[in-house]
Amino acid sequence: MIKIHHLKQSRSTRIIWLMEELGLDYEVISYDRDSVTRLAPATLRDIHPLGKSPIVEVNGSVLVESAAIIEYLLDQYAPDKLRPAKNDHAYTRYLQWMHFAEGSAMLPVLLNMFLSAVEDKSAPVFGYAQKEAQLDFSYINETLSTSDYFCGQDFTAADIMMGSVLNFSQPQGLLDDYPAIQAYLTRLNKRAAFIKATTFG
Ligand SMILES: N[C@@H](CCC(=O)N[C@@H](CS)C(=O)NCC(=O)O)C(=O)O
C-alpha cells in the first residue's frame, strides 16, 4: 500500500491528486499545521528527518520531493500514463514544467507570501520578488494561451506540479493580470480527482 504523509493545505495534495487520477489505492495519514507558526508538527520528523510534506512510504522506501515522488510512482505503477512518451517532442516540455514548479516558480510566490507581512518595503528583495513573479507568470500565461495544458492538449503530471503552485498563487492576487492562467485553473480545478484530493484538507 502506498502511504502518503499529508500535511494539510500543503504540496502533498499533489500526491493524493495523482493517486486519484490513476485510480490507485493509497492510505493518507494527515497532520495538522501548528495554529500559530503554520509549520508541520514534530511527528513528521519521525518519518523523515526533514519533517516536510509530502512524504511517501512505498516498497520499503521513504521518499520526499513531490516531483521525484510523482516520477517514481508513475514509473512503478503507471509508466504509460500522465506523461508523454520519452521519444515524443512533448516530453521535453514535460520535463521542463515538472522541474520549473519547484525549481523556479515557487520561489517568488513564497517570497511574496513572507514579504507581505513586512511593513518597510524599501529593501531590494521586494523589487526582486515582484520582477521574478512577473517574469514567471508572463511566461506561464503565454504558454497557456496556446495550449490547454502545460504539455499541449493532454493533461499530464506536470499540470499537477504547476497547478499546485498556481493554486497557491491565486489567493495572493498574483494571477490577477493573467487571464489565460485563470482560465486554466478554472478548468483544472473542475477535475474530479483534484476535487477529491482537496477533501483531505
Ligand atoms: N520541494 C519540496 C517542498 C516540501 C515543503 O516545503 N513542504 C512544506 C509544505 S507545502 C512543508 O512541509 N512545510 C512545513 C514545515 O516546513 O514545517 C516538495 O516539493 O516536496
The ligand as an SDF file (V2000), in Angstrom:
LIG
                    3D

 20 19  0  0  0  0  0  0  0  0999 V2000
   10.2820   20.9730   -2.6220 N   0  0  0  0  0  0  0  0  0  0  0  0
    9.5570   20.2000   -1.6420 C   0  0  0  0  0  0  0  0  0  0  0  0
    8.9740   21.1720   -0.6180 C   0  0  0  0  0  0  0  0  0  0  0  0
    8.4540   20.4870    0.6320 C   0  0  0  0  0  0  0  0  0  0  0  0
    7.8750   21.5200    1.5850 C   0  0  0  0  0  0  0  0  0  0  0  0
    8.4920   22.5760    1.8240 O   0  0  0  0  0  0  0  0  0  0  0  0
    6.7050   21.2210    2.1430 N   0  0  0  0  0  0  0  0  0  0  0  0
    6.0230   22.1680    3.0270 C   0  0  0  0  0  0  0  0  0  0  0  0
    4.5110   22.0910    2.7950 C   0  0  0  0  0  0  0  0  0  0  0  0
    3.9570   22.7610    1.3060 S   0  0  0  0  0  0  0  0  0  0  0  0
    6.1880   21.7890    4.4840 C   0  0  0  0  0  0  0  0  0  0  0  0
    6.1800   20.6280    4.8180 O   0  0  0  0  0  0  0  0  0  0  0  0
    6.2210   22.8110    5.3590 N   0  0  0  0  0  0  0  0  0  0  0  0
    6.1000   22.6160    6.7750 C   0  0  0  0  0  0  0  0  0  0  0  0
    7.3330   22.9450    7.5490 C   0  0  0  0  0  0  0  0  0  0  0  0
    8.3440   23.3780    6.9440 O   0  0  0  0  0  0  0  0  0  0  0  0
    7.3100   22.7680    8.7650 O   0  0  0  0  0  0  0  0  0  0  0  0
    8.4970   19.3600   -2.3730 C   0  0  0  0  0  0  0  0  0  0  0  0
    8.1100   19.7210   -3.4890 O   0  0  0  0  0  0  0  0  0  0  0  0
    8.0710   18.3190   -1.8630 O   0  0  0  0  0  0  0  0  0  0  0  0
  1  2  1  0
  2  3  1  0
  2 18  1  0
  3  4  1  0
  4  5  1  0
  5  6  2  0
  5  7  1  0
  7  8  1  0
  8  9  1  0
  8 11  1  0
  9 10  1  0
 11 12  2  0
 11 13  1  0
 13 14  1  0
 14 15  1  0
 15 16  2  0
 15 17  1  0
 18 19  2  0
 18 20  1  0
M  END
$$$$
